[in-house]
Amino acid sequence: MADLFELNNGSMLVKISNLGCTITSLSIPDKSGNLADVVLGFDSLEPYLKGAAPYFGCIVGRVANRIRNGKFSLNGVDYSLPINKPPNSLHGGHKGFDKVIWDVVEQKKGDNPSITFKYQSHDGEEGYPGDLSVSATYTLTSSTTLRLDMEAVPKDKATPVSLAQHTYWNLAGHNSGSILDHSIQIWGTQITPVDENTVPTGELMPVKGTPFDFTSEKVIGASIHEVGLGYDHNYVLDSGEEKEGLKRAARLKDPSSSRVLNLWTNAPGMQFYTANYVNGVVGKGGATYGKQSAACLETQGFPNAVNQPNFPSVIVQPGETYTHTMLYEFSVE
């Protein structure tokens, strides 16, 4: 049954559902100490269950992002996946990890509260090979830091695995409209450019001198009109300093509240998406979420890596463990 759980350390409150390990609410203080919920979502679980959410707050898998034509070959076997975003397979198919109920296997209270979810994905589920045991642990590691640790272990077949956390962030508050005045810095000097169906072509493109250059802090809206519908691109995380085995990926800042989100990860890529397809979704408190009302920072394996031998491999062998960690550090300045 879909349920809601809470992590609370007195200065930060996070609500998470076992449906898709979904962050439905995350409240943090601004420069004056006022709490605001900074993630898009719904007041109840019913809209999530009905499929009304465009991947709000969930963990997507078995493979995040797009797989070209829903096809790949592995160890001499051809696999076909559901085409749920024609002509491609997106975020794990019709019923990916975001739409299943995970088991709650551990909950800890105290100064560093945490919750661990587990899901057993079976061989052939949404077309993917092999049984896969997946876990996700959310922990409040400090007064304003949320950590997510994801693991996946294949049982007896090699399989592609690339999980992503798909929260829609608006640091001014979920109901405060466009994020085009937010600024962002991304520690990636290249993107994986895409074809007309939003699938990477296989090449790597330097961002220098293009509208995709966020190597130094820049307002999101500054050149967004030059990139079609908006940003929806995978950045190669190749230039950030490291901390505890994690690379710096992005720094998002809202000028009105002075809230800042620093994101760290061990993933090779990050999809920067400016909610270009969100159009009139009625969310929490009756707020209407429009186009570009949030930013997604989805750390991930490169999209369509399973068909691009020059991309970092997303294949996990039996006996290996896939690990993916994200650290969300909130502050004000």
MARLOMAR-305069 format. One line per 5 residues: number of its first residue (from 1); for each residue x, y, z of C-alpha. Coordinates in nm, 3 decimals. Example, Ala and Ser with C-alpha at 12.3 -4.5 7.8 and 13.67 -1.06 7.14 Angstrom:
BEGIN
1 = 1.230,-0.450,0.780 ~ 1.367,-0.106,0.714
//
This chain:
BEGIN
1 = 0.000,0.000,0.000 ~ 0.121,0.349,-0.081 ~ 0.213,0.536,0.234 ~ 0.394,0.851,0.345 ~ 0.695,0.872,0.577
6 = 0.872,1.163,0.740 ~ 1.233,1.256,0.808 ~ 1.262,1.546,1.051 ~ 1.567,1.678,1.235 ~ 1.416,2.003,1.358
11 = 1.552,2.225,1.083 ~ 1.455,2.025,0.778 ~ 1.146,1.820,0.703 ~ 1.125,1.567,0.420 ~ 0.821,1.360,0.327
16 = 0.882,1.047,0.121 ~ 0.644,0.783,-0.013 ~ 0.717,0.414,-0.063 ~ 0.549,0.462,-0.402 ~ 0.855,0.513,-0.621
21 = 1.065,0.635,-0.323 ~ 0.908,0.972,-0.403 ~ 1.002,1.293,-0.223 ~ 0.662,1.463,-0.199 ~ 0.774,1.755,0.016
26 = 1.103,1.905,0.138 ~ 1.098,2.210,0.363 ~ 1.407,2.418,0.439 ~ 1.461,2.766,0.588 ~ 1.538,3.085,0.390
31 = 1.769,3.369,0.500 ~ 1.510,3.480,0.761 ~ 1.453,3.127,0.891 ~ 1.117,3.090,0.717 ~ 1.044,2.736,0.604
36 = 0.921,2.670,0.252 ~ 0.851,2.350,0.063 ~ 1.089,2.361,-0.235 ~ 0.977,2.058,-0.439 ~ 0.686,2.025,-0.680
41 = 0.427,1.762,-0.595 ~ 0.078,1.681,-0.468 ~ -0.093,1.701,-0.130 ~ -0.207,1.339,-0.136 ~ -0.076,1.018,-0.293
46 = -0.380,0.974,-0.516 ~ -0.251,1.185,-0.810 ~ 0.081,0.995,-0.801 ~ -0.109,0.664,-0.808 ~ -0.319,0.789,-1.099
51 = -0.010,0.882,-1.299 ~ -0.072,1.257,-1.289 ~ 0.289,1.336,-1.193 ~ 0.550,1.396,-1.465 ~ 0.800,1.196,-1.254
56 = 0.773,1.441,-0.961 ~ 1.024,1.349,-0.690 ~ 1.060,0.979,-0.767 ~ 1.344,0.737,-0.833 ~ 1.336,0.628,-1.196
61 = 1.474,0.299,-1.328 ~ 1.574,0.031,-1.416 ~ 1.734,0.273,-1.663 ~ 1.679,0.647,-1.635 ~ 1.632,0.866,-1.940
66 = 1.592,0.750,-2.299 ~ 1.691,0.430,-2.474 ~ 1.679,0.473,-2.852 ~ 1.383,0.290,-3.007 ~ 1.355,0.086,-2.684
71 = 1.615,-0.160,-2.811 ~ 1.954,-0.290,-2.702 ~ 2.165,-0.605,-2.727 ~ 2.352,-0.769,-2.441 ~ 2.558,-1.088,-2.449
76 = 2.419,-1.177,-2.791 ~ 2.054,-1.133,-2.692 ~ 1.831,-0.859,-2.836 ~ 1.597,-0.686,-2.591 ~ 1.286,-0.478,-2.668
81 = 1.149,-0.234,-2.413 ~ 0.813,-0.053,-2.399 ~ 0.802,0.257,-2.620 ~ 0.641,0.486,-2.359 ~ 0.785,0.810,-2.503
86 = 0.775,0.746,-2.879 ~ 1.000,0.655,-3.047 ~ 1.199,0.576,-2.732 ~ 1.174,0.397,-2.400 ~ 1.192,0.647,-2.111
91 = 1.270,0.607,-1.739 ~ 1.220,0.232,-1.721 ~ 0.905,0.189,-1.931 ~ 0.531,0.192,-1.863 ~ 0.569,0.079,-1.503
96 = 0.921,0.173,-1.400 ~ 1.055,0.187,-1.045 ~ 0.870,0.519,-0.993 ~ 0.531,0.345,-1.017 ~ 0.589,0.046,-0.790
101 = 0.550,0.010,-0.412 ~ 0.885,-0.042,-0.242 ~ 0.921,-0.224,0.092 ~ 1.028,-0.019,0.394 ~ 1.305,-0.228,0.548
106 = 1.451,0.012,0.805 ~ 1.364,0.341,0.974 ~ 1.591,0.529,1.215 ~ 1.496,0.829,1.428 ~ 1.726,1.073,1.611
111 = 1.965,1.344,1.494 ~ 2.033,1.168,1.162 ~ 1.699,1.010,1.074 ~ 1.691,0.774,0.777 ~ 1.461,0.542,0.586
116 = 1.556,0.250,0.363 ~ 1.337,0.118,0.081 ~ 1.388,-0.205,-0.109 ~ 1.244,-0.340,-0.434 ~ 1.285,-0.673,-0.611
121 = 1.267,-0.632,-0.988 ~ 1.208,-0.958,-1.170 ~ 1.357,-1.099,-1.490 ~ 1.170,-0.963,-1.793 ~ 1.006,-0.678,-1.602
126 = 0.946,-0.396,-1.854 ~ 1.164,-0.597,-2.093 ~ 1.485,-0.590,-1.887 ~ 1.698,-0.901,-1.827 ~ 1.751,-1.068,-1.491
131 = 1.631,-1.036,-1.134 ~ 1.758,-0.721,-0.965 ~ 1.753,-0.630,-0.596 ~ 1.738,-0.252,-0.547 ~ 1.762,-0.039,-0.233
136 = 1.743,0.333,-0.161 ~ 1.827,0.503,0.168 ~ 1.744,0.867,0.245 ~ 1.931,1.016,0.542 ~ 1.940,1.362,0.697
141 = 2.315,1.372,0.759 ~ 2.321,1.727,0.901 ~ 2.075,2.003,0.987 ~ 2.035,2.096,0.618 ~ 2.178,1.803,0.422
146 = 1.991,1.513,0.261 ~ 2.184,1.211,0.138 ~ 2.051,0.943,-0.095 ~ 2.231,0.610,-0.134 ~ 2.107,0.376,-0.407
151 = 2.229,0.022,-0.467 ~ 2.136,-0.252,-0.712 ~ 2.256,-0.613,-0.727 ~ 2.178,-0.841,-1.024 ~ 2.107,-1.203,-0.931
156 = 2.226,-1.411,-1.225 ~ 2.217,-1.205,-1.546 ~ 2.403,-0.895,-1.658 ~ 2.165,-0.600,-1.691 ~ 2.176,-0.227,-1.756
161 = 2.117,-0.022,-1.439 ~ 2.106,0.357,-1.422 ~ 1.887,0.504,-1.149 ~ 1.809,0.873,-1.112 ~ 1.631,1.088,-0.854
166 = 1.379,1.306,-1.037 ~ 1.284,1.584,-0.794 ~ 1.164,1.914,-0.940 ~ 1.331,2.195,-0.743 ~ 1.212,2.551,-0.696
171 = 1.417,2.705,-0.415 ~ 1.183,3.003,-0.385 ~ 0.905,2.760,-0.293 ~ 0.713,2.506,-0.500 ~ 0.431,2.755,-0.569
176 = 0.643,3.055,-0.667 ~ 0.633,3.028,-1.046 ~ 0.920,3.030,-1.293 ~ 1.278,2.935,-1.203 ~ 1.425,3.139,-1.487
181 = 1.566,3.388,-1.234 ~ 1.746,3.111,-1.041 ~ 2.115,3.090,-1.118 ~ 2.306,2.766,-1.162 ~ 2.663,2.650,-1.190
186 = 2.727,2.304,-1.338 ~ 3.062,2.131,-1.304 ~ 3.056,1.993,-1.657 ~ 3.255,2.125,-1.952 ~ 3.072,1.904,-2.205
191 = 2.722,1.785,-2.285 ~ 2.604,1.485,-2.486 ~ 2.420,1.660,-2.774 ~ 2.092,1.505,-2.886 ~ 1.908,1.424,-3.209
196 = 1.553,1.531,-3.297 ~ 1.415,1.263,-3.062 ~ 1.619,1.388,-2.763 ~ 1.857,1.090,-2.773 ~ 2.233,1.156,-2.750
201 = 2.411,1.130,-3.085 ~ 2.714,0.969,-2.920 ~ 2.942,1.271,-2.947 ~ 3.063,1.497,-2.668 ~ 3.026,1.872,-2.722
206 = 3.224,2.136,-2.530 ~ 2.986,2.391,-2.374 ~ 3.230,2.682,-2.402 ~ 3.081,2.959,-2.617 ~ 2.735,2.798,-2.625
211 = 2.407,2.859,-2.435 ~ 2.486,2.538,-2.242 ~ 2.784,2.692,-2.063 ~ 2.720,2.699,-1.686 ~ 3.083,2.643,-1.589
216 = 3.053,2.969,-1.396 ~ 2.733,3.082,-1.224 ~ 2.472,3.205,-1.472 ~ 2.102,3.290,-1.460 ~ 1.900,3.001,-1.607
221 = 1.685,3.233,-1.818 ~ 1.982,3.418,-1.971 ~ 2.012,3.208,-2.289 ~ 1.731,2.956,-2.254 ~ 1.554,3.100,-2.561
226 = 1.847,2.975,-2.769 ~ 1.794,2.607,-2.683 ~ 1.448,2.530,-2.820 ~ 1.196,2.430,-2.552 ~ 1.452,2.477,-2.276
231 = 1.727,2.275,-2.112 ~ 1.689,1.897,-2.118 ~ 2.047,1.783,-2.162 ~ 2.299,1.549,-2.004 ~ 2.611,1.716,-1.869
236 = 2.940,1.526,-1.841 ~ 3.046,1.583,-1.480 ~ 3.417,1.626,-1.544 ~ 3.538,1.935,-1.358 ~ 3.415,1.936,-0.998
241 = 3.626,1.896,-0.688 ~ 3.574,1.579,-0.484 ~ 3.453,1.523,-0.130 ~ 3.403,1.185,0.039 ~ 3.427,1.013,-0.298
246 = 3.161,1.239,-0.452 ~ 3.205,1.496,-0.729 ~ 3.053,1.839,-0.720 ~ 2.777,1.842,-0.982 ~ 2.575,2.162,-0.951
251 = 2.495,2.466,-0.741 ~ 2.145,2.612,-0.772 ~ 2.056,2.947,-0.615 ~ 1.734,3.144,-0.575 ~ 1.788,3.523,-0.548
256 = 1.464,3.599,-0.362 ~ 1.509,3.363,-0.065 ~ 1.891,3.329,-0.086 ~ 1.845,2.951,-0.066 ~ 2.128,2.751,-0.224
261 = 2.144,2.383,-0.317 ~ 2.484,2.222,-0.369 ~ 2.464,1.879,-0.527 ~ 2.736,1.613,-0.507 ~ 2.734,1.268,-0.671
266 = 2.941,0.974,-0.789 ~ 2.747,0.946,-1.117 ~ 2.919,1.034,-1.447 ~ 2.639,1.257,-1.581 ~ 2.356,1.489,-1.483
271 = 2.043,1.571,-1.678 ~ 1.965,1.939,-1.636 ~ 1.595,1.976,-1.715 ~ 1.391,2.294,-1.682 ~ 1.041,2.139,-1.666
276 = 0.968,2.232,-2.027 ~ 0.679,1.985,-2.057 ~ 0.504,2.081,-1.733 ~ 0.188,2.264,-1.833 ~ -0.086,2.357,-1.588
281 = -0.041,2.070,-1.341 ~ -0.241,2.150,-1.026 ~ -0.022,2.061,-0.728 ~ 0.008,2.121,-0.355 ~ -0.226,2.378,-0.205
286 = -0.393,2.430,-0.543 ~ -0.075,2.578,-0.693 ~ -0.061,2.553,-1.070 ~ 0.276,2.443,-1.204 ~ 0.357,2.580,-1.547
291 = 0.641,2.547,-1.794 ~ 0.985,2.607,-1.637 ~ 0.847,2.624,-1.284 ~ 1.128,2.401,-1.156 ~ 1.469,2.256,-1.233
296 = 1.557,1.886,-1.226 ~ 1.916,1.784,-1.150 ~ 1.913,1.414,-1.234 ~ 2.253,1.257,-1.176 ~ 2.273,0.946,-1.390
301 = 2.458,0.727,-1.635 ~ 2.460,0.883,-1.982 ~ 2.128,0.846,-2.171 ~ 2.121,0.558,-2.420 ~ 2.464,0.444,-2.292
306 = 2.355,0.086,-2.354 ~ 2.376,0.161,-2.730 ~ 2.683,0.390,-2.721 ~ 3.009,0.197,-2.669 ~ 3.203,0.523,-2.615
311 = 2.983,0.622,-2.316 ~ 3.061,0.492,-1.964 ~ 2.900,0.149,-1.938 ~ 2.577,0.107,-1.740 ~ 2.594,-0.274,-1.752
316 = 2.614,-0.440,-1.410 ~ 2.736,-0.801,-1.391 ~ 2.619,-1.064,-1.143 ~ 2.844,-1.038,-0.839 ~ 2.884,-0.663,-0.890
321 = 2.697,-0.391,-0.699 ~ 2.573,-0.073,-0.866 ~ 2.608,0.222,-0.628 ~ 2.482,0.576,-0.680 ~ 2.499,0.845,-0.413
326 = 2.364,1.199,-0.415 ~ 2.427,1.461,-0.149 ~ 2.193,1.763,-0.135 ~ 2.347,2.041,0.075 ~ 2.116,2.334,0.145
331 = 2.233,2.672,0.274 ~ 2.154,3.044,0.252 ~ 2.384,3.323,0.143
//
